[in-house]
Amino acid sequence: MRAHWLEYEHDFTLPPDRVFPYLAEHEHLASVFGARVERLDDGDTERNGVGSRRKLWSAPGTPPFEETVTEFVPNERIVYKITEGSPLQGHVGIMVFTPTPSGGTHLSYRIRLASKIPGLAAIVKAGLGRNVRKGMAEVDSKA
């Protein structure tokens, strides 16, 4: 089973204390992922922190899957993984937020995709990559 990595880098004009909370909010990820997103649980100590869960429907007619936040460092890092309902295995998403010299935010976003179903991870990577590029372009105007 070959793993594919979606790697996305983006510079926002807004500082991390505006970009991070926007992207940490599960419901805001609907436009980023191009999926329907429903919050299932708040985090153990913070609303969007470790233990918070969301359900996503990636395409009409496909079954939903769940993601759980496993690391949460405000204004710096979010890590999540698929925890239920997906043919993707070993999936992990890592968002790292770094202040830029101009007062903005640099986002380094990596998503690991793998599946025992031949070709599935590559297909998901292509579609998700398009959605992430489109969705992130709108964050400065929404955060």
MDTraj code that builds the backbone (N, CA, C; nanometers):
import mdtraj as md
import numpy as np

residues = "MET ARG ALA HIS TRP LEU GLU TYR GLU HIS ASP PHE THR LEU PRO PRO ASP ARG VAL PHE PRO TYR LEU ALA GLU HIS GLU HIS LEU ALA SER VAL PHE GLY ALA ARG VAL GLU ARG LEU ASP ASP GLY ASP THR GLU ARG ASN GLY VAL GLY SER ARG ARG LYS LEU TRP SER ALA PRO GLY THR PRO PRO PHE GLU GLU THR VAL THR GLU PHE VAL PRO ASN GLU ARG ILE VAL TYR LYS ILE THR GLU GLY SER PRO LEU GLN GLY HIS VAL GLY ILE MET VAL PHE THR PRO THR PRO SER GLY GLY THR HIS LEU SER TYR ARG ILE ARG LEU ALA SER LYS ILE PRO GLY LEU ALA ALA ILE VAL LYS ALA GLY LEU GLY ARG ASN VAL ARG LYS GLY MET ALA GLU VAL ASP SER LYS ALA".split()
xyz = np.array([
    [0.0846, -0.1172, 0.0000],
    [0.0000, 0.0000, 0.0000],
    [0.0898, 0.1243, 0.0000],
    [0.0868, 0.1987, -0.1095],
    [0.1706, 0.3163, -0.1254],
    [0.1014, 0.4384, -0.0663],
    [0.1735, 0.5135, 0.0139],
    [0.1201, 0.6378, 0.0700],
    [0.1467, 0.7531, -0.0262],
    [0.0493, 0.8399, -0.0366],
    [0.0623, 0.9629, -0.1142],
    [0.0560, 1.0783, -0.0152],
    [0.1336, 1.1822, -0.0403],
    [0.1298, 1.3012, 0.0441],
    [0.0823, 1.4193, -0.0380],
    [-0.0219, 1.4845, 0.0096],
    [-0.0647, 1.6117, -0.0462],
    [0.0099, 1.7173, 0.0336],
    [0.0904, 1.7966, -0.0336],
    [0.1665, 1.9012, 0.0346],
    [0.1235, 2.0353, -0.0208],
    [0.0837, 2.1242, 0.0691],
    [0.0300, 2.2532, 0.0297],
    [0.0939, 2.3608, 0.1164],
    [0.1426, 2.4655, 0.0536],
    [0.2022, 2.5791, 0.1243],
    [0.1247, 2.7036, 0.0818],
    [0.0961, 2.7911, 0.1787],
    [0.0227, 2.9131, 0.1453],
    [0.0596, 3.0233, 0.2441],
    [0.0715, 3.1440, 0.1932],
    [0.0935, 3.2613, 0.2781],
    [-0.0338, 3.3440, 0.2823],
    [-0.0801, 3.3713, 0.4025],
    [-0.1969, 3.4552, 0.4262],
    [-0.1493, 3.5933, 0.4697],
    [-0.2292, 3.6948, 0.4437],
    [-0.1947, 3.8298, 0.4897],
    [-0.2270, 3.8471, 0.6376],
    [-0.3198, 3.7673, 0.6879],
    [-0.3613, 3.7769, 0.8279],
    [-0.2629, 3.7036, 0.9195],
    [-0.2518, 3.7484, 1.0460],
    [-0.1606, 3.6836, 1.1410],
    [-0.2148, 3.5491, 1.1895],
    [-0.1280, 3.4666, 1.2493],
    [-0.1704, 3.3347, 1.2979],
    [-0.2892, 3.3397, 1.3939],
    [-0.2996, 3.4443, 1.4768],
    [-0.4108, 3.4494, 1.5714],
    [-0.5458, 3.4742, 1.5047],
    [-0.5468, 3.4976, 1.3748],
    [-0.6716, 3.5065, 1.2973],
    [-0.6897, 3.3824, 1.2092],
    [-0.5819, 3.3359, 1.1455],
    [-0.5906, 3.2225, 1.0534],
    [-0.6120, 3.0919, 1.1303],
    [-0.5346, 3.0707, 1.2359],
    [-0.5435, 2.9458, 1.3121],
    [-0.6844, 2.9194, 1.3643],
    [-0.7462, 3.0146, 1.4385],
    [-0.8796, 2.9830, 1.4908],
    [-0.9834, 2.9599, 1.3803],
    [-0.9660, 3.0268, 1.2683],
    [-1.0588, 3.0053, 1.1575],
    [-1.0470, 2.8622, 1.1044],
    [-0.9246, 2.8168, 1.0794],
    [-0.9049, 2.6823, 1.0247],
    [-0.9226, 2.5727, 1.1299],
    [-0.9138, 2.6083, 1.2572],
    [-0.9370, 2.5104, 1.3639],
    [-1.0853, 2.4791, 1.3795],
    [-1.1703, 2.5722, 1.3409],
    [-1.3152, 2.5567, 1.3552],
    [-1.3655, 2.4555, 1.2523],
    [-1.4148, 2.3423, 1.2991],
    [-1.4535, 2.2330, 1.2101],
    [-1.5475, 2.2777, 1.0986],
    [-1.6469, 2.3562, 1.1328],
    [-1.7473, 2.3954, 1.0340],
    [-1.6881, 2.4783, 0.9201],
    [-1.5810, 2.5512, 0.9448],
    [-1.5173, 2.6308, 0.8397],
    [-1.4447, 2.5437, 0.7372],
    [-1.4175, 2.4196, 0.7728],
    [-1.3443, 2.3317, 0.6815],
    [-1.4302, 2.2818, 0.5648],
    [-1.5598, 2.3012, 0.5720],
    [-1.6465, 2.2588, 0.4623],
    [-1.6025, 2.3233, 0.3312],
    [-1.5781, 2.4546, 0.3337],
    [-1.5375, 2.5225, 0.2099],
    [-1.3934, 2.4890, 0.1724],
    [-1.3095, 2.4584, 0.2696],
    [-1.1705, 2.4230, 0.2406],
    [-1.1621, 2.2857, 0.1748],
    [-1.2370, 2.1889, 0.2271],
    [-1.2316, 2.0529, 0.1750],
    [-1.3311, 2.0267, 0.0620],
    [-1.4276, 2.1163, 0.0444],
    [-1.5319, 2.0910, -0.0540],
    [-1.6191, 1.9750, -0.0099],
    [-1.6499, 1.9696, 0.1193],
    [-1.7254, 1.8594, 0.1778],
    [-1.8270, 1.9140, 0.2777],
    [-1.9254, 1.8345, 0.3082],
    [-2.0155, 1.8687, 0.4181],
    [-1.9466, 1.8259, 0.5479],
    [-1.9473, 1.9137, 0.6477],
    [-1.8789, 1.8853, 0.7734],
    [-1.9760, 1.9069, 0.8888],
    [-1.9781, 1.8111, 0.9804],
    [-2.0633, 1.8206, 1.0992],
    [-1.9777, 1.7932, 1.2229],
    [-1.9842, 1.8829, 1.3200],
    [-1.9126, 1.8634, 1.4467],
    [-1.9811, 1.7520, 1.5253],
    [-1.9007, 1.6594, 1.5765],
    [-1.9538, 1.5509, 1.6594],
    [-1.9269, 1.5756, 1.8073],
    [-1.8033, 1.6157, 1.8383],
    [-1.7638, 1.6367, 1.9780],
    [-1.6670, 1.7524, 1.9871],
    [-1.6757, 1.8260, 2.0982],
    [-1.5742, 1.9248, 2.1292],
    [-1.4531, 1.8528, 2.1871],
    [-1.3412, 1.9237, 2.1934],
    [-1.2187, 1.8656, 2.2459],
    [-1.2218, 1.8472, 2.3959],
    [-1.1195, 1.7807, 2.4468],
    [-1.1094, 1.7513, 2.5894],
    [-1.1016, 1.8779, 2.6736],
    [-1.0226, 1.9758, 2.6285],
    [-1.0069, 2.1001, 2.7061],
    [-1.0377, 2.2252, 2.6247],
    [-1.0429, 2.2135, 2.4923],
    [-1.0745, 2.3269, 2.4049],
    [-1.1724, 2.2803, 2.2989],
    [-1.2589, 2.3690, 2.2560],
    [-1.3649, 2.3344, 2.1599],
    [-1.3112, 2.2571, 2.0399],
    [-1.2036, 2.3052, 1.9779],
    [-1.1488, 2.2420, 1.8577],
    [-1.0199, 2.1659, 1.8841],
    [-0.9891, 2.1441, 2.0124],
    [-0.8627, 2.0825, 2.0494],
    [-0.8635, 1.9312, 2.0442],
    [-0.7629, 1.8730, 2.1094],
    [-0.7445, 1.7276, 2.1115],
    [-0.8738, 1.6599, 2.1563],
    [-0.9129, 1.5600, 2.0790],
    [-1.0348, 1.4851, 2.1081],
    [-1.1577, 1.5354, 2.0340],
    [-1.1503, 1.6563, 1.9765],
    [-1.2660, 1.7042, 1.9004],
    [-1.2791, 1.6194, 1.7745],
    [-1.4050, 1.5943, 1.7360],
    [-1.4316, 1.5060, 1.6216],
    [-1.5290, 1.5729, 1.5262],
    [-1.5132, 1.5373, 1.3991],
    [-1.6040, 1.5859, 1.2952],
    [-1.6357, 1.4722, 1.1998],
    [-1.7521, 1.4822, 1.1379],
    [-1.7936, 1.3872, 1.0355],
    [-1.7937, 1.4621, 0.9033],
    [-1.7418, 1.3982, 0.7985],
    [-1.7343, 1.4595, 0.6668],
    [-1.8007, 1.3705, 0.5626],
    [-1.8706, 1.4350, 0.4714],
    [-1.9268, 1.3700, 0.3530],
    [-1.8532, 1.4318, 0.2353],
    [-1.7690, 1.3555, 0.1701],
    [-1.6829, 1.4114, 0.0663],
    [-1.7506, 1.4243, -0.0687],
    [-1.8509, 1.3423, -0.0956],
    [-1.9217, 1.3489, -0.2240],
    [-2.0604, 1.2897, -0.2066],
    [-2.1565, 1.3391, -0.2822],
    [-2.2916, 1.2821, -0.2728],
    [-2.2895, 1.1315, -0.2993],
    [-2.3608, 1.0595, -0.2161],
    [-2.3702, 0.9152, -0.2338],
    [-2.2580, 0.8352, -0.1705],
    [-2.1544, 0.9034, -0.1191],
    [-2.0460, 0.8310, -0.0527],
    [-2.0714, 0.8311, 0.0980],
    [-2.0308, 0.7257, 0.1666],
    [-2.0525, 0.7223, 0.3115],
    [-1.9629, 0.8241, 0.3820],
    [-2.0083, 0.8750, 0.4955],
    [-1.9265, 0.9716, 0.5696],
    [-1.8121, 0.9015, 0.6417],
    [-1.7162, 0.9823, 0.6841],
    [-1.6074, 0.9328, 0.7674],
    [-1.5830, 1.0334, 0.8786],
    [-1.5106, 0.9909, 0.9807],
    [-1.4851, 1.0763, 1.0957],
    [-1.3370, 1.1072, 1.1085],
    [-1.3082, 1.2307, 1.1506],
    [-1.1718, 1.2732, 1.1809],
    [-1.1671, 1.3202, 1.3258],
    [-1.0540, 1.2941, 1.3900],
    [-1.0337, 1.3324, 1.5288],
    [-0.9038, 1.4113, 1.5401],
    [-0.9079, 1.5232, 1.6124],
    [-0.7885, 1.6037, 1.6358],
    [-0.7027, 1.5324, 1.7399],
    [-0.5741, 1.5122, 1.7076],
    [-0.4827, 1.4405, 1.7975],
    [-0.3754, 1.5307, 1.8576],
    [-0.3502, 1.6452, 1.7940],
    [-0.2567, 1.7447, 1.8481],
    [-0.3151, 1.8821, 1.8212],
    [-0.2983, 1.9731, 1.9186],
    [-0.3543, 2.1064, 1.9048],
    [-0.2690, 2.2032, 1.9861],
    [-0.1932, 2.2871, 1.9175],
    [-0.1120, 2.3898, 1.9817],
    [-0.1605, 2.5232, 1.9246],
    [-0.2356, 2.6025, 2.0020],
    [-0.2952, 2.7244, 1.9494],
    [-0.1966, 2.8121, 1.8727],
    [-0.2414, 2.8557, 1.7564],
    [-0.1680, 2.9435, 1.6651],
    [-0.0421, 2.8800, 1.6060],
    [-0.0202, 2.7490, 1.6295],
    [0.1002, 2.6833, 1.5786],
    [0.0759, 2.5539, 1.5010],
    [-0.0086, 2.4642, 1.5531],
    [-0.0142, 2.3303, 1.4932],
    [-0.1467, 2.2605, 1.5226],
    [-0.1997, 2.1936, 1.4189],
    [-0.3157, 2.1057, 1.4326],
    [-0.2820, 1.9757, 1.3597],
    [-0.3044, 1.8635, 1.4270],
    [-0.2866, 1.7321, 1.3644],
    [-0.4161, 1.6553, 1.3874],
    [-0.4629, 1.5886, 1.2825],
    [-0.5849, 1.5088, 1.2934],
    [-0.5677, 1.3809, 1.2127],
    [-0.6543, 1.2843, 1.2419],
    [-0.6503, 1.1601, 1.1647],
    [-0.7925, 1.1098, 1.1432],
    [-0.8094, 1.0307, 1.0381],
    [-0.9370, 0.9634, 1.0168],
    [-0.9453, 0.8514, 1.1192],
    [-1.0562, 0.8474, 1.1913],
    [-1.0713, 0.7474, 1.2963],
    [-1.1859, 0.6501, 1.2719],
    [-1.2666, 0.6759, 1.1675],
    [-1.3765, 0.5830, 1.1413],
    [-1.4346, 0.6069, 1.0024],
    [-1.4694, 0.4971, 0.9352],
    [-1.5532, 0.5024, 0.8177],
    [-1.4897, 0.5334, 0.6846],
    [-1.3625, 0.5091, 0.6668],
    [-1.2998, 0.5428, 0.5391],
    [-1.2140, 0.4275, 0.4884],
    [-1.2089, 0.4111, 0.3566],
    [-1.1157, 0.3128, 0.3010],
    [-0.9714, 0.3631, 0.3012],
    [-0.9523, 0.4901, 0.3385],
    [-0.8161, 0.5425, 0.3520],
    [-0.7588, 0.4929, 0.4836],
    [-0.6321, 0.4531, 0.4811],
    [-0.5686, 0.3998, 0.6010],
    [-0.4445, 0.4803, 0.6344],
    [-0.4206, 0.5002, 0.7631],
    [-0.3031, 0.5754, 0.8053],
    [-0.3115, 0.7221, 0.7677],
    [-0.4336, 0.7702, 0.7475],
    [-0.4543, 0.9098, 0.7078],
    [-0.4185, 1.0019, 0.8236],
    [-0.3417, 1.1047, 0.7932],
    [-0.3112, 1.2076, 0.8925],
    [-0.3011, 1.3412, 0.8212],
    [-0.3533, 1.4452, 0.8843],
    [-0.3417, 1.5809, 0.8335],
    [-0.2621, 1.6633, 0.9327],
    [-0.1669, 1.7411, 0.8826],
    [-0.0793, 1.8210, 0.9692],
    [-0.0780, 1.9638, 0.9170],
    [-0.1267, 2.0565, 0.9986],
    [-0.1248, 2.1986, 0.9646],
    [-0.0264, 2.2686, 1.0580],
    [0.0725, 2.3369, 0.9999],
    [0.1702, 2.4112, 1.0794],
    [0.1613, 2.5579, 1.0389],
    [0.1402, 2.6444, 1.1363],
    [0.1218, 2.7876, 1.1161],
    [0.2450, 2.8617, 1.1669],
    [0.3051, 2.9437, 1.0818],
    [0.4255, 3.0176, 1.1178],
    [0.4058, 3.1650, 1.0840],
    [0.4392, 3.2558, 1.1766],
    [0.4291, 3.3982, 1.1425],
    [0.5280, 3.4335, 1.0320],
    [0.4879, 3.5233, 0.9437],
    [0.5772, 3.5717, 0.8384],
    [0.6330, 3.7071, 0.8793],
    [0.7454, 3.7490, 0.8221],
    [0.8038, 3.8793, 0.8560],
    [0.7083, 3.9967, 0.8293],
    [0.6161, 3.9785, 0.7360],
    [0.5216, 4.0862, 0.7022],
    [0.4011, 4.0920, 0.7961],
    [0.3955, 4.0018, 0.8942],
    [0.2832, 4.0006, 0.9876],
    [0.1729, 3.9042, 0.9492],
    [0.1927, 3.8288, 0.8444],
    [0.0945, 3.7306, 0.7998],
    [0.1227, 3.5936, 0.8588],
    [0.0725, 3.4928, 0.7905],
    [0.0880, 3.3543, 0.8350],
    [0.1296, 3.2675, 0.7178],
    [0.2306, 3.1841, 0.7414],
    [0.2660, 3.0805, 0.6438],
    [0.2050, 2.9505, 0.6936],
    [0.1283, 2.8839, 0.6069],
    [0.0701, 2.7538, 0.6389],
    [0.1424, 2.6471, 0.5600],
    [0.1921, 2.5479, 0.6309],
    [0.2443, 2.4258, 0.5700],
    [0.1451, 2.3168, 0.6069],
    [0.0804, 2.2602, 0.5050],
    [-0.0264, 2.1631, 0.5269],
    [0.0090, 2.0355, 0.4523],
    [0.0210, 1.9255, 0.5269],
    [0.0532, 1.7955, 0.4675],
    [-0.0555, 1.6964, 0.5053],
    [-0.0994, 1.6189, 0.4068],
    [-0.2009, 1.5173, 0.4308],
    [-0.1506, 1.3852, 0.3729],
    [-0.1462, 1.2822, 0.4571],
    [-0.1058, 1.1484, 0.4134],
    [-0.2297, 1.0712, 0.3728],
    [-0.2245, 1.0120, 0.2531],
    [-0.3350, 0.9350, 0.1991],
    [-0.2832, 0.7983, 0.1549],
    [-0.3476, 0.6922, 0.1988],
    [-0.3110, 0.5572, 0.1562],
    [-0.4361, 0.4706, 0.1608],
    [-0.4425, 0.3710, 0.0735],
    [-0.5561, 0.2799, 0.0710],
    [-0.5138, 0.1472, 0.0095],
    [-0.5797, 0.0412, 0.0544],
    [-0.5569, -0.0897, -0.0065],
    [-0.6263, -0.0993, -0.1423],
    [-0.7175, -0.0074, -0.1703],
    [-0.7869, -0.0043, -0.2992],
    [-0.6957, 0.0650, -0.3996],
    [-0.6478, -0.0064, -0.5008],
    [-0.5531, 0.0526, -0.5955],
    [-0.6071, 0.1806, -0.6606],
    [-0.5243, 0.2846, -0.6590],
    [-0.5575, 0.4100, -0.7245],
    [-0.6427, 0.5051, -0.6436],
    [-0.7062, 0.4585, -0.5359],
    [-0.7967, 0.5453, -0.4598],
    [-0.7248, 0.6649, -0.3978],
    [-0.6106, 0.6419, -0.3346],
    [-0.5393, 0.7518, -0.2694],
    [-0.4987, 0.8588, -0.3703],
    [-0.4563, 0.8186, -0.4884],
    [-0.4169, 0.9156, -0.5911],
    [-0.5364, 0.9979, -0.6380],
    [-0.6516, 0.9333, -0.6519],
    [-0.7730, 1.0047, -0.6937],
    [-0.8153, 1.1040, -0.5856],
    [-0.8148, 1.0591, -0.4603],
    [-0.8521, 1.1478, -0.3497],
    [-0.7539, 1.2650, -0.3413],
    [-0.6264, 1.2375, -0.3573],
    [-0.5244, 1.3429, -0.3520],
    [-0.5515, 1.4505, -0.4576],
    [-0.5834, 1.4107, -0.5790],
    [-0.6079, 1.5075, -0.6866],
    [-0.7294, 1.5946, -0.6561],
    [-0.8393, 1.5342, -0.6171],
    [-0.9601, 1.6109, -0.5876],
    [-0.9457, 1.6979, -0.4651],
    [-0.8863, 1.6426, -0.3611],
    [-0.8662, 1.7183, -0.2381],
    [-0.7703, 1.8340, -0.2615],
    [-0.6664, 1.8122, -0.3396],
    [-0.5713, 1.9190, -0.3705],
    [-0.6397, 2.0370, -0.4372],
    [-0.7262, 2.0106, -0.5338],
    [-0.8015, 2.1186, -0.6003],
    [-0.8878, 2.1939, -0.5000],
    [-0.9583, 2.1202, -0.4152],
    [-1.0469, 2.1836, -0.3180],
    [-0.9702, 2.2667, -0.2163],
    [-0.8590, 2.2145, -0.1673],
    [-0.7794, 2.2870, -0.0680],
    [-0.7241, 2.4166, -0.1284],
    [-0.6704, 2.4092, -0.2488],
    [-0.6177, 2.5310, -0.3129],
    [-0.7276, 2.6364, -0.3275],
    [-0.8430, 2.5950, -0.3710],
    [-0.9548, 2.6879, -0.3893],
    [-1.0026, 2.7423, -0.2540],
    [-1.0217, 2.6546, -0.1573],
    [-1.0727, 2.6950, -0.0268],
    [-0.9783, 2.7850, 0.0504],
    [-0.8482, 2.7563, 0.0462],
    [-0.7509, 2.8381, 0.1196],
    [-0.7403, 2.9778, 0.0611],
    [-0.7661, 2.9917, -0.0677],
    [-0.7597, 3.1235, -0.1316],
    [-0.8631, 3.2193, -0.0728],
    [-0.9669, 3.1652, -0.0115],
    [-1.0737, 3.2476, 0.0444],
    [-1.0584, 3.2774, 0.1934],
    [-0.9602, 3.2173, 0.2594],
    [-0.9482, 3.2304, 0.4047],
    [-0.9197, 3.3742, 0.4471],
    [-0.8326, 3.4456, 0.3773],
    [-0.8026, 3.5839, 0.4165],
    [-0.9282, 3.6707, 0.4217],
    [-1.0232, 3.6456, 0.3339],
    [-1.1438, 3.7285, 0.3315],
    [-1.2491, 3.6833, 0.4336],
    [-1.2319, 3.5641, 0.4920],
    [-1.3311, 3.5106, 0.5846],
    [-1.2846, 3.5089, 0.7298],
    [-1.1560, 3.5006, 0.7526],
    [-1.1043, 3.4833, 0.8905],
    [-1.1092, 3.6132, 0.9698],
])
top = md.Topology()
chain = top.add_chain()
for i, resn in enumerate(residues, 1):
    res = top.add_residue(resn, chain, resSeq=i)
    for name in ("N", "CA", "C"):
        top.add_atom(name, md.element.get_by_symbol(name[0]), res)
traj = md.Trajectory(xyz[None], top)
